[in-house]
Amino acid sequence: MLENISSISSEYIIINYIFNNFKYSNNIFNIINENDFFYEKTKKYFIEKKFFIKLNSIDETYIFSNLKNLVEKTKKRKMIKILFNIVFTLLNEKDIPVIIYEKVKMLLNFKETNKIMKLNYFEMLKDYLFNKETPIYTGYKSLDNILNGLQKGDLIILAGRPSIGKTSFLLNLVKNLLFLNNKIIIFSLEMTVLQIFIRLISIISEVNQNKFKNNDFSEFDIKKLSCLFKNFNFNNLIIVDCSSLSPNDIEIQLNFYKKNNLIINIICIDYIQLMKSEISNNNRVLEISDISRSLKLIAKNFNCVIISLSQLNRLIEHRIEKTPILSDLRDSGSLEQDADIVIFLNNKYKLVELSILKNRNGPLGNILFSFINEYTKFNQV
């Protein structure tokens, strides 16, 4: 039984390699830790960094085959631990459907994150260093400096209290991204296509959006709008208004566009709490968790950026300090866990503060914007 979930020889070989300071020792420390060792003796050697018996013949292929073997044994032990945990939990819990859902999700996550990758680590590093994809810049210099642009495969959550300007800021981003020739699709569950489009051209042309309601344009407004439609390309923008939206609906649309040679770079969702899950469940937290995980997988599988708006829960309204924190995300579940970047909008004196409270691959930070209400435009201060 133990040989199926552990390998003493692999553990000894790795320990020997590390403590003899061979060429790739440091790389091994980035791949495994003491929890990957099953036997207490080798685990102790790893932790204390003591010298072990020196082998006469060692090459890269031999080392990495044993390294892979060690990692695979760790995966098997984790799987067994999860299965034992499921049995124990089912024997002691009353709310069986919720528990089953959570444990099945755990197994799916295990399967997703532990796919055997037949990759050479050094080729992977070389590809990362020399064949990097160009990031997608937002057009806001300070934001791009912190995020290093938007990275394909990322799920970004943009959240804030009601009427803070979440949709407006999203459309300001869309405007900048369209200028840079990105292909964008907006899924709106609150506003119609026309409402979204009017707000967008109001931001771009700096014509008060109320004038569209009354058809009350000045001569200068007409000139600005004429110039806009002559020079601005809206062919890269798709707006979809829908009363119901699930991650599967998004995948269907993306596959359709892909078959028609239209590759979407940016997906915008307004907003995540209005989406529905494929899982029928009375627990909204579990549904949002399923939605956020599905959106992250879509971003990875279609190599695009997903920017989703999110509401905050009502507890923030009862706090003296109204500055939002990660736990304020409404029905959050694993929302903040699945997201690569979480950004909050918050009023700061007469300005709007954009706070990056999670950035998986970079620093956090705050950026101040001015807000011009008549055409809902954000300008970096």
Buried (B, 14 or more C-beta within 10 A) or exposed (E): EEEEBBBBEBBBBBBBBBBBEBEBBEBBEEBBEEEBBBBEEBBEBBEEEEEBEEEEEBEEEEBBEBBBBBBBBBBEBBBEEBEEEBEEBEEEEEEEEBBBBBBEBEEEEEEEEBEEEEEEBEEEEEEEEEEEEEBBBBBBEBBBEBBEBBBBBBBBBBBBBEEBBBBBBBBBBBBBBBEEEBBBBBBBBEBEEEBBBBBBBBBBBBBBBEBBEEEEBEEEBEEBBEEBEEEBEBEBBBBBBEEEBBBEBBBEBBEEBEEEEBEBBBBBBBBBBBBBBEBEBEBEBBBBBBBBBBBBBBBBEBEBBBBBBBBBEEEBEEEEEEBBBBEBBBBBBBBBEBBBBBBBBBBBEEBBBBBBBBBEEBEEBBBEBEBEEEBBBBEEE
